[in-house]
Amino acid sequence: MASSTPKLLFLLSCLVLALLANAEVHQHEFVVQETPVERLCNTHHIITVNGQLPGPTLEVREGDTLEVNVINQAPYDVTIHWHGIRQLGTPWADGPEFVTQCPIKPGGSYKYVFTIKGQEGTLWWHAHSSWLRATVYGALIIRPREGKEYPFGKPHREVPLILGEWWNANPVEVIREAQRTGGAPNVSDAFTINGQPGDFYNCSKKETTAVPVKPGETALLRFINAALNHELFVSIGQHKMTVVAVDASYTKPFTTDVLMIAPGQTTDVLVTMDQPPTRYYVAARAYISSQGVPFDNTTTSAVLEYDCGCATDFGPKIQPAFPALPAFNDTAAATAFAAGIKSPETVKVHDHADEYLLLTVGLGLFNCEPGQLCAGPNNNTRFTASMNNVSFVFPKTDSLLHAHYYKVPGVFTTDFPAYPPVQFDYTAQNVSRALWQPVPATKLYPLRYGSVVRLVLQDTSIVTPENHPIHLHGYDFFILAEGFGNFDHKKDIEKFNLVDPPQRNTVAVPVNGWAVIQFVADNPGVWLMHCHLDVHITWGLAMAFLVHDGYGELQSLAAPPVDLPRCK
């Protein structure tokens, strides 16, 4: 037996080298810059990457390494987040401002270097500073390794469709004005698909995004919701969609007429071109779960254009078939779509956890300072948001990860509460006003390396209940269950799916309801968890986990890169 050990090690080494030989290093340069673009009848100067809206699509294979040198020629600080990438061993490349790095100052640069391990499908990248994400974003497509196939039939074509949000104003100034007054920011003027509003907006029809297809073929459409503050319903005229992946995790295929995609989420669908050859709309509009809150009630569109190879030229004169989109407030449609998503096979889910947490997520109000006029709902209040009554405050003098690595005092504390400090009827219509004002603080929750974390995310009705898309950096998680009302462990544990729960990086917590997620803390670092409605993270709807080192080099936080931006 002993004599066969060297031979076995040699064969394993050869296998590892063979796998590494197929991996590639992709080098890119992102120049963040001001660019003039025409939208909605006006020319605007927006912040872009390489002058493009959306920015460049990055295409890699699982196992490849990305080296992206970001050069900031814009007048604002900027960081880039690689949304959904696990960043195993590379937390310094994650990108959220003042969490894993200080921002790249105007005139500065930073090279993000990371390897994509064990992930396939559609992810994306975006700015993680102020509201620059409104125009600084792009697709990140991860294909299987060379020689490995998709778990479904190879599509005839693949098309990324990025859903965005557009203001007839500078988005940075929109949020700055809201922060100054304490009121809600102005809603967007349009939604977009691949940077274009579509046929139903002024001065937009000529530039509507077109997707050429042929009769009988199957297309893989990679939907990404890059909108800042709106969840979106998506449908295609007279065509069914078969969902095959979400957030770069494969799913059991299921067929649907409508998708609900929250900001941060991605959804891959197969569409067979089995309708009469003409033109069909791909349309998206808002899903709004809160009541009495202003929202963008417009509809963006792209067009599927059949090429039948015949003499008929459909051209722009042929009106595309419009799909049946759900009503803006159709929570039943959103719930049904979420319920259809499951992992393709039985997965390993721990029956018990080492850490049990319950986090309330929702809005709140701060009282104005004496003499200050505020634009909150009572004129003397400012909007805020919190988790477990803590409104997250991002540091300004250092990043959380840097402060943790170098043990810098005074930047954060590690006493984020595992449960709400005061338990109450979270979804009641009239929550006591004494519970509306959270505590501003920079609190982290520490986790032992390798611990199993089961987390209940509970919406509250403070100010207004709402569906909150909660994104966890550095991890995928299983969604064990979702429901409405207050989470009741004794009753709701019967709803847990421990067989084939969906795996995601962003969960849309139901309005006036809850979601239970679970993950293993196997990635040391400081990892932000926040609402992906950007107005909410601006108000403090966030927290962060501090995952301590394990044992051995591969379980320990590496030193920061030499070009890591500094705050001072």
DRENKOL-826512 format. One line per field, with one value per residue (C-alpha): residue number from 1; z, y, x; residue in one letter. Coordinates in steps of 0.2 Angstrom, whole numbers, plus 2048, in hexadecimal, padded with zeros to 3 digits. Each point is the difference from the previous one (the first is absolute). Layout:
BEGIN
resi	[NUM,...]
pz	[Z,...]
py	[Y,...]
px	[X,...]
resn	[A,...]
REM end
This chain:
BEGIN
resi	[1,2,3,4,5,6,7,8,9,10,11,12,13,14,15,16,17,18,19,20,21,22,23,24,25,26,27,28,29,30,31,32,33,34,35,36,37,38,39,40,41,42,43,44,45,46,47,48,49,50,51,52,53,54,55,56,57,58,59,60,61,62,63,64,65,66,67,68,69,70,71,72,73,74,75,76,77,78,79,80,81,82,83,84,85,86,87,88,89,90,91,92,93,94,95,96,97,98,99,100,101,102,103,104,105,106,107,108,109,110,111,112,113,114,115,116,117,118,119,120,121,122,123,124,125,126,127,128,129,130,131,132,133,134,135,136,137,138,139,140,141,142,143,144,145,146,147,148,149,150,151,152,153,154,155,156,157,158,159,160,161,162,163,164,165,166,167,168,169,170,171,172,173,174,175,176,177,178,179,180,181,182,183,184,185,186,187,188,189,190,191,192,193,194,195,196,197,198,199,200,201,202,203,204,205,206,207,208,209,210,211,212,213,214,215,216,217,218,219,220,221,222,223,224,225,226,227,228,229,230,231,232,233,234,235,236,237,238,239,240,241,242,243,244,245,246,247,248,249,250,251,252,253,254,255,256,257,258,259,260,261,262,263,264,265,266,267,268,269,270,271,272,273,274,275,276,277,278,279,280,281,282,283,284,285,286,287,288,289,290,291,292,293,294,295,296,297,298,299,300,301,302,303,304,305,306,307,308,309,310,311,312,313,314,315,316,317,318,319,320,321,322,323,324,325,326,327,328,329,330,331,332,333,334,335,336,337,338,339,340,341,342,343,344,345,346,347,348,349,350,351,352,353,354,355,356,357,358,359,360,361,362,363,364,365,366,367,368,369,370,371,372,373,374,375,376,377,378,379,380,381,382,383,384,385,386,387,388,389,390,391,392,393,394,395,396,397,398,399,400,401,402,403,404,405,406,407,408,409,410,411,412,413,414,415,416,417,418,419,420,421,422,423,424,425,426,427,428,429,430,431,432,433,434,435,436,437,438,439,440,441,442,443,444,445,446,447,448,449,450,451,452,453,454,455,456,457,458,459,460,461,462,463,464,465,466,467,468,469,470,471,472,473,474,475,476,477,478,479,480,481,482,483,484,485,486,487,488,489,490,491,492,493,494,495,496,497,498,499,500,501,502,503,504,505,506,507,508,509,510,511,512,513,514,515,516,517,518,519,520,521,522,523,524,525,526,527,528,529,530,531,532,533,534,535,536,537,538,539,540,541,542,543,544,545,546,547,548,549,550,551,552,553,554,555,556,557,558,559,560,561,562,563,564,565,566,567,568]
pz	[800,805,7EF,7F7,809,7F6,7F0,806,805,7EF,7F7,80B,7FC,7EE,801,809,7F3,7F2,808,803,7EE,7FA,80A,7F9,807,7F9,801,7FE,802,806,7FE,80B,7F7,7FC,7EF,7F7,7FB,7F9,809,801,7F4,809,801,811,807,809,808,7F6,7FE,7F0,7FA,7FF,807,806,802,7F9,801,808,7FA,809,804,811,807,7F7,808,7FD,801,7FE,802,804,7FC,807,7F5,807,80C,80D,80C,7F9,804,7F5,808,7F7,805,805,7FE,810,801,808,807,7F8,80B,7FC,7EE,806,7FD,80C,805,812,803,7F7,7F9,800,7F0,7F1,800,7EF,7F7,80A,7FB,807,7F9,805,7FF,803,7FB,7FC,80A,7FE,7F8,7EF,7F9,800,80C,7FE,806,806,809,813,803,803,7F1,7F3,7FD,7F6,7F1,805,7FE,7F4,7FE,806,7F7,807,7F4,805,7FF,7EF,7FC,80C,7FA,806,80A,7F2,7ED,7F8,7FB,7EE,807,811,804,810,803,80E,808,806,807,7F8,808,7F6,80C,808,80B,80D,802,802,80F,807,800,809,80D,802,803,808,7F4,7F3,7F0,7EF,7F7,7EF,7F0,7F6,801,7F3,7F7,7FC,802,7F5,807,7F1,7F6,80D,805,7F6,7F4,803,7F3,7F3,80D,808,804,7F2,802,7F0,800,7F3,800,80A,809,813,808,811,806,80F,80A,80D,80A,802,805,810,809,7F7,7FF,7EE,7F8,7EF,7F2,7EE,7F3,7FC,806,80F,80A,808,80F,801,80C,80C,808,7F7,808,7F5,804,7FC,7EF,802,7F3,804,7F7,80C,80A,80F,802,80E,7FF,802,7F9,7F0,7F7,7F1,7F5,7F0,7F3,7F1,7F1,7FC,7FB,7EF,7FA,804,80E,813,80F,80E,80D,813,80D,812,80E,80E,811,80B,801,7FD,7FA,7F0,7F3,7ED,7F8,7EE,7F5,7F7,7F1,7F4,7F1,7FA,7ED,7F6,7F1,7F6,7F1,7F5,7F5,80D,809,810,804,80D,7F9,807,812,80B,80A,812,80F,80E,80F,812,809,809,811,7FB,80F,7FB,7F0,808,80D,7F4,7F6,80F,805,7EF,803,807,7FF,7F2,80B,812,809,811,80C,813,80B,80E,801,80B,7FF,800,7FC,7FE,7F7,7FE,7F0,7FC,801,80E,803,809,809,7F8,809,809,7F3,7F1,7F3,7FA,7F2,809,801,810,7FA,80F,7FC,7F5,7F7,806,800,80B,804,812,804,7FB,7F1,7F8,7FF,7F4,807,7F7,807,7FC,7F8,80B,7F9,802,811,805,7F8,808,810,7FF,80F,7FF,7EF,804,80E,800,80A,7F2,808,7FB,804,800,811,802,7F9,7FA,7F3,7F1,7F3,80A,7F7,80F,807,80F,7FC,80D,7F5,7F0,804,7FF,807,7F3,802,7F8,807,7F9,805,802,7FA,803,7F0,7FA,80A,7F9,800,7FF,7FF,800,7F7,806,7F7,80B,7FD,808,7F4,7F3,7FD,7F0,7F7,803,7F5,80C,7F9,809,7FA,7FF,802,7F7,80C,800,802,80B,801,7FD,807,806,811,80F,7FF,80C,803,807,7F1,7F2,801,7F8,7F0,7FF,7F0,805,7F0,7F1,806,7F4,801,7FE,805,801,808,7FE,811,7FE,805,812,800,803,7F8,808,7F8,805,7FC,806,806,7F6,7F9,80C,7FF,802,7F6,7FD,801,7FA,7F7,7ED,7FF,800,809,80E,802,7FF,80F,80A,7FB,802,80C,7FE,805,806,7FC,80A,7FA,800,801,7F3,7F2,7F5,80E,805,7FA,7F4,801,7F6,7EE,800,7F5,80B,801,810,808,805]
py	[800,80C,7FD,806,811,809,7FA,807,810,802,7FC,80D,80D,7FD,802,811,806,7FB,809,810,7FF,803,80F,811,811,80E,812,80F,813,809,813,808,811,80D,7FC,80A,7F5,804,7F9,806,80F,807,7FF,7FB,7FE,7F0,7F5,7F1,7F2,802,80C,7F2,7FE,7F2,7FE,7F2,7EE,7F5,7ED,7F3,7EE,7F8,7FF,80F,810,812,80E,810,811,80D,812,80E,80F,805,80E,7F4,7F3,7EF,7ED,7F1,7F1,7EF,7FC,7ED,7FB,7F6,809,7F0,806,811,80B,80F,7FF,800,813,808,811,801,7EE,7F6,810,812,808,803,813,80B,7FD,7F0,7ED,7EF,7EF,7F3,7EE,7F1,7EE,7F9,7F0,7F4,80D,7FF,80B,813,80C,813,80E,811,810,7FF,812,80C,7FE,7FE,7EF,808,800,7F7,7ED,7F2,7ED,7F3,7EF,7F0,7F1,7EE,7FB,7FA,7EF,802,803,80A,7F4,805,7FF,80C,810,807,811,808,812,80A,80C,80C,80A,811,810,812,811,810,807,7FC,7F1,805,811,7F7,7F6,80F,80B,7F2,7FE,813,801,7EF,7FD,7F2,803,804,7F0,7FC,806,7EF,7EE,7F9,7F0,800,813,804,805,7F9,804,808,80F,810,800,7EE,7F5,800,7FA,7F2,7F1,7F2,7EE,7F7,7EE,7F2,7F5,7F0,804,801,810,801,811,806,80D,80B,80D,80E,80D,80A,800,7F5,7EE,7FB,7F5,7F9,7F8,7FC,802,7EF,7F6,7F5,801,7F1,805,7F6,80A,80F,809,7F5,7F0,7F3,7FD,7F2,806,808,809,811,80F,80C,803,80B,805,80B,80C,7F6,7F0,7F7,7F3,7F6,7F9,7F6,806,7F6,80A,7F7,80E,807,809,813,80C,7FD,80C,7FB,80C,804,80B,802,7F4,80C,7F8,80F,80B,813,801,809,7F5,800,7F9,7FF,7F1,7FC,7F5,7F7,7F7,7EE,801,7F0,7FD,7F4,800,805,80F,808,80F,803,810,80D,802,7EF,803,7F3,7F5,806,7F4,7FE,808,7FE,80F,80B,7F9,7EE,7F8,7EF,800,804,7F3,7F3,803,7FF,7EF,7F8,802,7F1,7F8,7F3,7F2,7FB,80C,7FE,80B,7FF,7FB,80B,810,807,811,805,812,80A,810,80D,80A,810,813,80C,813,80B,810,810,809,810,80E,7F4,7FF,7EE,7F8,7F0,7FC,80B,80F,7FE,7EF,7F7,7EF,7F3,7ED,7F2,7EE,7FB,812,805,80C,7FC,80E,7FD,806,80E,7FF,7EE,7F0,7F3,7F2,80B,805,7ED,7FA,80D,801,812,805,80B,7FC,7F3,7F6,7ED,801,7FF,7F8,7EF,804,810,809,802,7F2,807,7FC,803,800,809,80F,80C,7FD,80A,811,7FC,7F3,80B,808,7F4,803,805,7F6,7F5,7EF,7F0,7EE,7F4,7EE,7F2,7F8,7F2,803,7FD,80F,800,811,806,810,808,80F,80D,80C,80F,80F,7F3,7ED,7FC,7F2,802,7F8,7FC,7FC,7F7,804,7F1,7F2,7F7,7FA,7F4,807,7F3,808,810,806,80E,807,7FE,7F1,7F3,7F3,7F2,802,806,7F3,7F4,80A,7FE,7F8,7F7,7F5,80C,812,80D,807,813,80F,80C,7FC,80A,800,800,80F,7FF,7EF,7F7,7F5,7F3,7FE,7F5,800,7FA,80D,7FA,810,80B,813,80D,7FD,80D,7FB,80D,805,802,80E,80D,80D,7F4,7FC,813,801,7F2,7F0,7F6,7F6,7F6,7EF,7FF,7EE,7FB,7F6,7EE,7F5,7FF,80C,7FD,804,811,811,805,811,80E,804,80D,80B,800,811,80A,80B,80E]
px	[800,80E,809,7F1,7FF,80D,7F8,7EF,808,808,7F0,7F7,80D,7FE,7EE,801,80D,7F5,7F1,80B,807,7EE,7FE,804,804,7F5,807,7F5,801,7F1,801,7F3,7FC,7F3,7F7,7F3,7F0,7EF,7F1,7EE,803,80F,813,806,812,800,80E,804,80D,80A,7F2,7F3,7EF,7FF,812,80B,7F9,80D,800,80A,800,7FF,811,807,808,7FA,80C,7F7,80A,7F3,806,7F6,7FE,7EF,7FE,7F9,807,7FD,801,7FB,7F7,7FF,7EF,7FE,812,805,811,807,811,7FF,7F4,80A,7F9,7EE,7FE,7F3,805,807,7FD,80E,809,801,7F9,80B,802,7FF,811,803,7FF,7FF,802,7F3,807,7F5,7FD,7EF,7FE,7F1,7F4,7F7,7F3,7FC,806,805,80B,7FB,806,7FE,802,7F2,7F3,80D,7F9,7F2,80B,810,7FC,802,7FD,80D,7FC,808,800,805,812,806,7F8,7F2,7EE,7F1,7F4,7F3,801,80C,7F7,801,805,803,7FA,803,7F1,805,7F1,805,7F9,802,7FE,7FF,80C,811,7FC,80D,7F8,7EF,806,80A,7F1,7F6,80E,800,7ED,7FD,7F2,7FE,80A,7F7,7FA,808,7F9,802,806,80C,805,812,801,7F1,7EE,7F7,7F1,7F4,80B,803,80F,804,7F8,80E,80C,7F6,80A,7FD,803,801,7FA,7FB,7F1,802,810,802,808,808,7FB,80A,7F6,808,7F7,80C,7F2,804,7EF,7F3,7FC,7FA,7F4,806,7F6,802,7F1,7F9,80F,803,810,809,80A,810,80B,800,80E,80D,7F8,7F7,7EE,7F3,7F9,7EF,7F5,7F8,7F8,807,810,802,812,806,80F,80F,7F8,803,7F5,805,7F2,7FE,7F4,7FB,7FB,7F1,7F4,7FB,810,7FD,804,7FD,803,80B,7F8,804,7F8,800,7FA,7FB,7FC,7FF,7F0,7FF,813,804,808,804,7F1,807,804,810,801,80B,7FB,802,802,7FD,80B,7F6,80C,7F2,7FC,7F5,808,7F7,809,7FB,7EF,7FA,7FA,807,7F5,7FF,800,7F4,80A,7F9,7F9,80D,7FA,7FE,809,7F7,80A,810,7FD,7FC,80F,80C,7F7,805,813,808,812,801,805,800,80C,80A,7F7,804,7F1,807,80A,80D,7F9,7EE,7FC,7F0,802,7F2,802,7F6,7FF,7FF,801,80D,7FB,807,80D,7FA,7FE,801,7F2,7FE,7F6,7FB,7ED,7FE,80A,80B,807,80C,7FE,80C,800,808,803,7FC,7FD,812,802,810,80D,80E,811,809,812,804,7F8,7F9,80B,80F,7FC,7FD,810,80B,7F6,7FC,7F5,7F1,7FA,7F3,7F9,7FC,7F0,7F3,7F0,7FB,7EE,7F6,803,7ED,7F5,7EF,7F2,80C,7F2,7F2,7F7,804,812,803,809,80C,808,802,810,810,811,80E,80F,80E,7FD,806,7FB,80F,7FF,80C,808,7F6,7F0,7EF,7F5,7ED,7F9,7EE,7FD,7F0,7F7,7F8,7F2,809,7FC,7FA,803,80A,808,812,80E,80E,811,80E,811,80D,7F3,7F3,7F2,7F2,7EE,7F8,7EF,7F6,7EF,7F5,7FC,80C,80C,7FB,80D,7F5,7F3,80B,80E,7F4,802,812,807,810,800,801,800,805,812,801,80A,7F1,7F0,7F0,7F8,7ED,7F7,7F9,809,810,80D,80C,811,80F,813,810,80C,80F,807,80A,7FE,7F3,7F0,7F3,7ED,7F4,7F0,804,7F3,80E,7F5,7FF,812,803,7F4,809,7F8,80F,80C,810,807,811,806,80F,80F,800,80F,80D,805,7F1,7F4,809,7FE,80E,809,7F9,807,80D,7F5,7F1,7F9,802,7F3,80B]
resn	[M,A,S,S,T,P,K,L,L,F,L,L,S,C,L,V,L,A,L,L,A,N,A,E,V,H,Q,H,E,F,V,V,Q,E,T,P,V,E,R,L,C,N,T,H,H,I,I,T,V,N,G,Q,L,P,G,P,T,L,E,V,R,E,G,D,T,L,E,V,N,V,I,N,Q,A,P,Y,D,V,T,I,H,W,H,G,I,R,Q,L,G,T,P,W,A,D,G,P,E,F,V,T,Q,C,P,I,K,P,G,G,S,Y,K,Y,V,F,T,I,K,G,Q,E,G,T,L,W,W,H,A,H,S,S,W,L,R,A,T,V,Y,G,A,L,I,I,R,P,R,E,G,K,E,Y,P,F,G,K,P,H,R,E,V,P,L,I,L,G,E,W,W,N,A,N,P,V,E,V,I,R,E,A,Q,R,T,G,G,A,P,N,V,S,D,A,F,T,I,N,G,Q,P,G,D,F,Y,N,C,S,K,K,E,T,T,A,V,P,V,K,P,G,E,T,A,L,L,R,F,I,N,A,A,L,N,H,E,L,F,V,S,I,G,Q,H,K,M,T,V,V,A,V,D,A,S,Y,T,K,P,F,T,T,D,V,L,M,I,A,P,G,Q,T,T,D,V,L,V,T,M,D,Q,P,P,T,R,Y,Y,V,A,A,R,A,Y,I,S,S,Q,G,V,P,F,D,N,T,T,T,S,A,V,L,E,Y,D,C,G,C,A,T,D,F,G,P,K,I,Q,P,A,F,P,A,L,P,A,F,N,D,T,A,A,A,T,A,F,A,A,G,I,K,S,P,E,T,V,K,V,H,D,H,A,D,E,Y,L,L,L,T,V,G,L,G,L,F,N,C,E,P,G,Q,L,C,A,G,P,N,N,N,T,R,F,T,A,S,M,N,N,V,S,F,V,F,P,K,T,D,S,L,L,H,A,H,Y,Y,K,V,P,G,V,F,T,T,D,F,P,A,Y,P,P,V,Q,F,D,Y,T,A,Q,N,V,S,R,A,L,W,Q,P,V,P,A,T,K,L,Y,P,L,R,Y,G,S,V,V,R,L,V,L,Q,D,T,S,I,V,T,P,E,N,H,P,I,H,L,H,G,Y,D,F,F,I,L,A,E,G,F,G,N,F,D,H,K,K,D,I,E,K,F,N,L,V,D,P,P,Q,R,N,T,V,A,V,P,V,N,G,W,A,V,I,Q,F,V,A,D,N,P,G,V,W,L,M,H,C,H,L,D,V,H,I,T,W,G,L,A,M,A,F,L,V,H,D,G,Y,G,E,L,Q,S,L,A,A,P,P,V,D,L,P,R,C,K]
REM end
